[in-house]
């Protein structure tokens, strides 16, 4: 196992700053190069983190640097392009979510990496959030018995478009953006889906895509799962960017409420536990639960690259989340239940 893995970053926008800060929390890696289509952004980020090499051409970075992996932190429409580029150069890939702009592109990314003999990982960090990991631990302990119903909710009026204005131009918005996270959490907690039904709407007239989506799934194990997401919900308590859960089993229920409070209720009563994120000095307190989880997701992938364990969010695994996203769009378009190929 190498003492230090050398890596490069492609994309120096809003999320790259936090992604790099999260990598800095881990040992055994060295960021040696960054690329961005707007050179000044790359130079600014390189200066902040003392990165020795800045490139205005990604191919040039691959040709000149000996990289053990690359972290692609660009918009979704370029994920396939840069993944295929890395595969041609034999460099393992970590790609931000959503994996691709279509199921076909995601499949192509997987096939290209397989042909190149390199691993593909997707940086899907929501399942690594401290409260969601704690809920999974409780479910695995069978404290509420056999599960029969679950609800995963991400509803907010937080102006995400302020930090990421490109989101307003997406023809497909909330299902690809936050839906990729929410549906991956559903899979993490409840397994694969047998069928999916989705309805969407657009409330904000200033955006192109949908900003509300409600999904109902029947999982292969019989659990009925509801996933709801909204960027138009003006609620009593604004919980962005927290994910709320209500999971019911034969012997009780588990509820994840605001501020990382988990309530376990059985016939004997209710117990409350907390699962707050680690408050790293570089994170934005508004995004604390998300930014903190980046470290844990990165750690899991790094350990896989080092040969120490298997990663959870591989390209093969995340393809099933991509499949759910686009099956949801198909369901909403035709107003019908979509059966999934399992």
HURAMO-V721401 format. One record per residue. N is the residue number from 1. RES is the residue in one letter. SS is DSSP state (~ for helix, > for strand, _ for the rest). BURIAL is b if it has 9 or more other ideal C-beta (glycine too) atoms within 8 Angstrom, else e. Layout:
BEGIN
n->N res->RES ss->SS burial->BURIAL
n->N res->RES ss->SS burial->BURIAL
END
This chain:
BEGIN
n->1 res->X ss->_ burial->e
n->2 res->X ss->_ burial->e
n->3 res->X ss->_ burial->e
n->4 res->X ss->_ burial->e
n->5 res->X ss->> burial->b
n->6 res->X ss->> burial->b
n->7 res->X ss->> burial->b
n->8 res->X ss->> burial->b
n->9 res->X ss->> burial->b
n->10 res->X ss->> burial->b
n->11 res->X ss->_ burial->b
n->12 res->X ss->_ burial->b
n->13 res->X ss->_ burial->b
n->14 res->X ss->~ burial->e
n->15 res->X ss->~ burial->e
n->16 res->X ss->~ burial->b
n->17 res->X ss->~ burial->b
n->18 res->X ss->~ burial->b
n->19 res->X ss->~ burial->b
n->20 res->X ss->~ burial->b
n->21 res->X ss->~ burial->b
n->22 res->X ss->~ burial->b
n->23 res->X ss->~ burial->b
n->24 res->X ss->_ burial->e
n->25 res->X ss->_ burial->e
n->26 res->X ss->_ burial->b
n->27 res->X ss->_ burial->e
n->28 res->X ss->_ burial->b
n->29 res->X ss->> burial->b
n->30 res->X ss->> burial->e
n->31 res->X ss->> burial->b
n->32 res->X ss->> burial->b
n->33 res->X ss->> burial->b
n->34 res->X ss->> burial->b
n->35 res->X ss->> burial->b
n->36 res->X ss->_ burial->b
n->37 res->X ss->_ burial->e
n->38 res->X ss->_ burial->e
n->39 res->X ss->~ burial->e
n->40 res->X ss->~ burial->e
n->41 res->X ss->~ burial->b
n->42 res->X ss->~ burial->b
n->43 res->X ss->~ burial->b
n->44 res->X ss->~ burial->b
n->45 res->X ss->~ burial->b
n->46 res->X ss->~ burial->b
n->47 res->X ss->~ burial->e
n->48 res->X ss->~ burial->e
n->49 res->X ss->~ burial->b
n->50 res->X ss->_ burial->e
n->51 res->X ss->_ burial->b
n->52 res->X ss->_ burial->e
n->53 res->X ss->> burial->b
n->54 res->X ss->> burial->b
n->55 res->X ss->> burial->b
n->56 res->X ss->_ burial->e
n->57 res->X ss->_ burial->e
n->58 res->X ss->~ burial->b
n->59 res->X ss->~ burial->e
n->60 res->X ss->~ burial->b
n->61 res->X ss->~ burial->b
n->62 res->X ss->~ burial->b
n->63 res->X ss->~ burial->e
n->64 res->X ss->~ burial->e
n->65 res->X ss->_ burial->b
n->66 res->X ss->_ burial->e
n->67 res->X ss->_ burial->b
n->68 res->X ss->_ burial->b
n->69 res->X ss->> burial->b
n->70 res->X ss->> burial->b
n->71 res->X ss->> burial->b
n->72 res->X ss->> burial->b
n->73 res->X ss->_ burial->b
n->74 res->X ss->_ burial->b
n->75 res->X ss->_ burial->e
n->76 res->X ss->~ burial->e
n->77 res->X ss->~ burial->e
n->78 res->X ss->~ burial->b
n->79 res->X ss->~ burial->b
n->80 res->X ss->~ burial->b
n->81 res->X ss->~ burial->e
n->82 res->X ss->~ burial->b
n->83 res->X ss->~ burial->b
n->84 res->X ss->~ burial->b
n->85 res->X ss->~ burial->b
n->86 res->X ss->~ burial->b
n->87 res->X ss->~ burial->b
n->88 res->X ss->~ burial->e
n->89 res->X ss->_ burial->b
n->90 res->X ss->_ burial->e
n->91 res->X ss->_ burial->b
n->92 res->X ss->> burial->b
n->93 res->X ss->> burial->b
n->94 res->X ss->> burial->b
n->95 res->X ss->> burial->b
n->96 res->X ss->> burial->b
n->97 res->X ss->_ burial->b
n->98 res->X ss->_ burial->b
n->99 res->X ss->_ burial->b
n->100 res->X ss->_ burial->b
n->101 res->X ss->_ burial->b
n->102 res->X ss->_ burial->e
n->103 res->X ss->~ burial->b
n->104 res->X ss->~ burial->e
n->105 res->X ss->~ burial->b
n->106 res->X ss->~ burial->b
n->107 res->X ss->~ burial->b
n->108 res->X ss->~ burial->b
n->109 res->X ss->~ burial->b
n->110 res->X ss->~ burial->b
n->111 res->X ss->~ burial->e
n->112 res->X ss->~ burial->b
n->113 res->X ss->~ burial->b
n->114 res->X ss->~ burial->e
n->115 res->X ss->~ burial->e
n->116 res->X ss->~ burial->b
n->117 res->X ss->_ burial->e
n->118 res->X ss->_ burial->b
n->119 res->X ss->_ burial->b
n->120 res->X ss->> burial->b
n->121 res->X ss->> burial->b
n->122 res->X ss->> burial->b
n->123 res->X ss->> burial->b
n->124 res->X ss->_ burial->b
n->125 res->X ss->_ burial->b
n->126 res->X ss->~ burial->b
n->127 res->X ss->~ burial->b
n->128 res->X ss->~ burial->b
n->129 res->X ss->_ burial->b
n->130 res->X ss->~ burial->b
n->131 res->X ss->~ burial->b
n->132 res->X ss->~ burial->b
n->133 res->X ss->~ burial->b
n->134 res->X ss->~ burial->b
n->135 res->X ss->~ burial->b
n->136 res->X ss->~ burial->b
n->137 res->X ss->~ burial->e
n->138 res->X ss->~ burial->b
n->139 res->X ss->~ burial->b
n->140 res->X ss->~ burial->e
n->141 res->X ss->_ burial->e
n->142 res->X ss->_ burial->e
n->143 res->X ss->_ burial->b
n->144 res->X ss->_ burial->b
n->145 res->X ss->_ burial->b
n->146 res->X ss->_ burial->e
n->147 res->X ss->> burial->b
n->148 res->X ss->> burial->b
n->149 res->X ss->> burial->b
n->150 res->X ss->> burial->b
n->151 res->X ss->> burial->b
n->152 res->X ss->> burial->b
n->153 res->X ss->> burial->b
n->154 res->X ss->> burial->b
n->155 res->X ss->> burial->b
n->156 res->X ss->_ burial->b
n->157 res->X ss->_ burial->b
n->158 res->X ss->_ burial->e
n->159 res->X ss->_ burial->e
n->160 res->X ss->~ burial->b
n->161 res->X ss->~ burial->b
n->162 res->X ss->~ burial->e
n->163 res->X ss->~ burial->e
n->164 res->X ss->_ burial->e
n->165 res->X ss->~ burial->e
n->166 res->X ss->~ burial->e
n->167 res->X ss->~ burial->b
n->168 res->X ss->~ burial->b
n->169 res->X ss->~ burial->e
n->170 res->X ss->_ burial->b
n->171 res->X ss->_ burial->e
n->172 res->X ss->_ burial->e
n->173 res->X ss->_ burial->b
n->174 res->X ss->~ burial->b
n->175 res->X ss->~ burial->b
n->176 res->X ss->~ burial->b
n->177 res->X ss->~ burial->b
n->178 res->X ss->~ burial->b
n->179 res->X ss->~ burial->b
n->180 res->X ss->~ burial->b
n->181 res->X ss->~ burial->b
n->182 res->X ss->~ burial->b
n->183 res->X ss->~ burial->b
n->184 res->X ss->~ burial->b
n->185 res->X ss->~ burial->b
n->186 res->X ss->~ burial->b
n->187 res->X ss->~ burial->b
n->188 res->X ss->~ burial->b
n->189 res->X ss->~ burial->b
n->190 res->X ss->~ burial->b
n->191 res->X ss->_ burial->e
n->192 res->X ss->_ burial->b
n->193 res->X ss->> burial->b
n->194 res->X ss->> burial->b
n->195 res->X ss->> burial->b
n->196 res->X ss->> burial->b
n->197 res->X ss->> burial->b
n->198 res->X ss->> burial->b
n->199 res->X ss->> burial->e
n->200 res->X ss->> burial->b
n->201 res->X ss->> burial->e
n->202 res->X ss->_ burial->b
n->203 res->X ss->_ burial->e
n->204 res->X ss->_ burial->e
n->205 res->X ss->_ burial->e
n->206 res->X ss->_ burial->e
n->207 res->X ss->_ burial->b
n->208 res->X ss->_ burial->e
n->209 res->X ss->_ burial->b
n->210 res->X ss->_ burial->b
n->211 res->X ss->_ burial->b
n->212 res->X ss->> burial->b
n->213 res->X ss->> burial->b
n->214 res->X ss->> burial->b
n->215 res->X ss->> burial->b
n->216 res->X ss->> burial->b
n->217 res->X ss->> burial->b
n->218 res->X ss->> burial->b
n->219 res->X ss->> burial->b
n->220 res->X ss->_ burial->e
n->221 res->X ss->_ burial->e
n->222 res->X ss->_ burial->e
n->223 res->X ss->_ burial->b
n->224 res->X ss->> burial->b
n->225 res->X ss->> burial->b
n->226 res->X ss->> burial->b
n->227 res->X ss->> burial->b
n->228 res->X ss->> burial->b
n->229 res->X ss->> burial->b
n->230 res->X ss->> burial->b
n->231 res->X ss->_ burial->b
n->232 res->X ss->_ burial->b
n->233 res->X ss->_ burial->e
n->234 res->X ss->_ burial->e
n->235 res->X ss->_ burial->b
n->236 res->X ss->_ burial->e
n->237 res->X ss->_ burial->e
n->238 res->X ss->_ burial->e
n->239 res->X ss->_ burial->b
n->240 res->X ss->_ burial->b
n->241 res->X ss->_ burial->b
n->242 res->X ss->_ burial->b
n->243 res->X ss->_ burial->b
n->244 res->X ss->> burial->b
n->245 res->X ss->> burial->b
n->246 res->X ss->> burial->b
n->247 res->X ss->> burial->b
n->248 res->X ss->> burial->b
n->249 res->X ss->> burial->b
n->250 res->X ss->_ burial->e
n->251 res->X ss->_ burial->e
n->252 res->X ss->> burial->b
n->253 res->X ss->> burial->b
n->254 res->X ss->> burial->b
n->255 res->X ss->> burial->b
n->256 res->X ss->> burial->b
n->257 res->X ss->_ burial->e
n->258 res->X ss->~ burial->e
n->259 res->X ss->~ burial->e
n->260 res->X ss->~ burial->b
n->261 res->X ss->> burial->b
n->262 res->X ss->> burial->b
n->263 res->X ss->> burial->b
n->264 res->X ss->> burial->b
n->265 res->X ss->> burial->b
n->266 res->X ss->> burial->b
n->267 res->X ss->_ burial->e
n->268 res->X ss->_ burial->e
n->269 res->X ss->> burial->e
n->270 res->X ss->> burial->e
n->271 res->X ss->> burial->e
n->272 res->X ss->> burial->e
n->273 res->X ss->> burial->e
n->274 res->X ss->> burial->e
n->275 res->X ss->_ burial->b
n->276 res->X ss->_ burial->e
n->277 res->X ss->_ burial->b
n->278 res->X ss->_ burial->e
n->279 res->X ss->_ burial->b
n->280 res->X ss->_ burial->b
n->281 res->X ss->_ burial->e
n->282 res->X ss->_ burial->e
n->283 res->X ss->_ burial->b
n->284 res->X ss->_ burial->e
n->285 res->X ss->~ burial->e
n->286 res->X ss->~ burial->e
n->287 res->X ss->~ burial->b
n->288 res->X ss->~ burial->b
n->289 res->X ss->~ burial->b
n->290 res->X ss->~ burial->b
n->291 res->X ss->~ burial->b
n->292 res->X ss->~ burial->b
n->293 res->X ss->~ burial->b
n->294 res->X ss->~ burial->b
n->295 res->X ss->~ burial->b
n->296 res->X ss->~ burial->b
n->297 res->X ss->~ burial->b
n->298 res->X ss->~ burial->b
n->299 res->X ss->~ burial->b
n->300 res->X ss->~ burial->b
n->301 res->X ss->~ burial->b
n->302 res->X ss->~ burial->b
n->303 res->X ss->~ burial->b
n->304 res->X ss->~ burial->b
n->305 res->X ss->~ burial->b
n->306 res->X ss->_ burial->b
n->307 res->X ss->_ burial->e
n->308 res->X ss->_ burial->e
n->309 res->X ss->_ burial->e
n->310 res->X ss->_ burial->e
n->311 res->X ss->_ burial->b
n->312 res->X ss->_ burial->e
n->313 res->X ss->_ burial->b
n->314 res->X ss->> burial->b
n->315 res->X ss->~ burial->b
n->316 res->X ss->~ burial->e
n->317 res->X ss->~ burial->b
n->318 res->X ss->~ burial->b
n->319 res->X ss->~ burial->b
n->320 res->X ss->~ burial->b
n->321 res->X ss->~ burial->b
n->322 res->X ss->~ burial->b
n->323 res->X ss->~ burial->b
n->324 res->X ss->~ burial->b
n->325 res->X ss->~ burial->b
n->326 res->X ss->~ burial->b
n->327 res->X ss->~ burial->b
n->328 res->X ss->~ burial->b
n->329 res->X ss->~ burial->b
n->330 res->X ss->~ burial->b
n->331 res->X ss->~ burial->b
n->332 res->X ss->~ burial->b
n->333 res->X ss->~ burial->e
n->334 res->X ss->~ burial->e
n->335 res->X ss->_ burial->e
n->336 res->X ss->_ burial->e
n->337 res->X ss->_ burial->e
n->338 res->X ss->> burial->b
n->339 res->X ss->> burial->e
n->340 res->X ss->_ burial->b
n->341 res->X ss->_ burial->e
n->342 res->X ss->_ burial->e
END
